[in-house]
Amino acid sequence: MGRKRDHEHGGFGFGPPPHVRRMMRRQGFGPPWMAGPKVRRGDVRNAILGVLADRPMHGYEVIGELEQRSGGRWRPSPGSVYPTLQLLEDEGLVKGEERDGRRVFSITAAGRKALAERGDADAPWDMPAEDQFHELKGAAFQLGAAAMQVAGTGTGEQVARTKEILDEARKKIYGILAEA
C-alpha cells in the first residue's frame, strides 16, 4: 500500500514523500547536486531588508520576491525568513503590522540606514547567471530520475544495462576531470 501511495504522489516507493524531499533539498539536505546555493544568515538579513526597501510585504511575498530576483536559483525557506523578520523587527529595522489577517512588514528608517551601511555586499540574487553547477544540476537530476524509473519498473536485464551505462558515464566524467 505504501508503495502504491508513493507512486500516486510521484515517488518511487521509497524515501520521504516528494514535498518533503523538495523541502530537504531547499534546506541543503540530500545529495549535493540537488541542494540549492548556500546563503549565509547575514545575506538573508540584507536580502530581506533589500526587498522591503521597495515595498511592504508579508513573509510569503518576501520569499517569492527573493526567488524571483534570483531567477529561481535561491528560494529561502520559511524557517529562515520568518525568524529573520522577527529578529529584524526586534532590532527596530522593520516594523510589522496586521493587514487583512496577515503580518505585513515595512522597512524603518533604521533599516534603510543599515541597508545603506552594508556597502557593496552582493545580494543573493546577484549570483552569476552562468552558474556551472546550476547547468549540471538539471542534467544530473534528469539522469537520476531516469535511473530511478528503471529501478522502480524495469526488468532485471534493464536494471543491469542501466547500471553499466551509469558506471561508464561516471568513468567518462572522471576522465574529463583527469584531462585538466
C-alpha positions, 0 to 999 in steps of 0.5 A, spaced: 500 500 500 505 504 501 508 503 495 502 504 491 501 511 495 508 513 493 507 512 486 500 516 486 504 522 489 510 521 484 515 517 488 518 511 487 516 507 493 521 509 497 524 515 501 520 521 504 514 523 500 516 528 494 514 535 498 518 533 503 524 531 499 523 538 495 523 541 502 530 537 504 533 539 498 531 547 499 534 546 506 541 543 503 539 536 505 540 530 500 545 529 495 549 535 493 547 536 486 540 537 488 541 542 494 540 549 492 546 555 493 548 556 500 546 563 503 549 565 509 544 568 515 547 575 514 545 575 506 538 573 508 538 579 513 540 584 507 536 580 502 530 581 506 531 588 508 533 589 500 526 587 498 522 591 503 526 597 501 521 597 495 515 595 498 511 592 504 510 585 504 508 579 508 513 573 509 510 569 503 511 575 498 518 576 501 520 569 499 517 569 492 520 576 491 527 573 493 526 567 488 524 571 483 530 576 483 534 570 483 531 567 477 529 561 481 536 559 483 535 561 491 528 560 494 529 561 502 525 557 506 520 559 511 524 557 517 529 562 515 525 568 513 520 568 518 525 568 524 529 573 520 523 578 520 522 577 527 529 578 529 529 584 524 523 587 527 526 586 534 532 590 532 527 596 530 529 595 522 522 593 520 516 594 523 510 589 522 503 590 522 496 586 521 493 587 514 487 583 512 489 577 517 496 577 515 503 580 518 505 585 513 512 588 514 515 595 512 522 597 512 524 603 518 528 608 517 533 604 521 533 599 516 534 603 510 540 606 514 543 599 515 541 597 508 545 603 506 551 601 511 552 594 508 556 597 502 557 593 496 555 586 499 552 582 493 545 580 494 543 573 493 540 574 487 546 577 484 549 570 483 552 569 476 547 567 471 552 562 468 552 558 474 556 551 472 553 547 477 546 550 476 547 547 468 549 540 471 544 540 476 538 539 471 542 534 467 544 530 473 537 530 476 534 528 469 539 522 469 537 520 476 530 520 475 531 516 469 535 511 473 530 511 478 524 509 473 528 503 471 529 501 478 522 502 480 519 498 473 524 495 469 526 488 468 532 485 471 536 485 464 534 493 464 536 494 471 543 491 469 544 495 462 542 501 466 547 500 471 553 499 466 551 505 462 551 509 469 558 506 471 561 508 464 558 515 464 561 516 471 568 513 468 567 518 462 566 524 467 572 522 471 576 522 465 574 529 463 576 531 470 583 527 469 584 531 462 585 538 466 
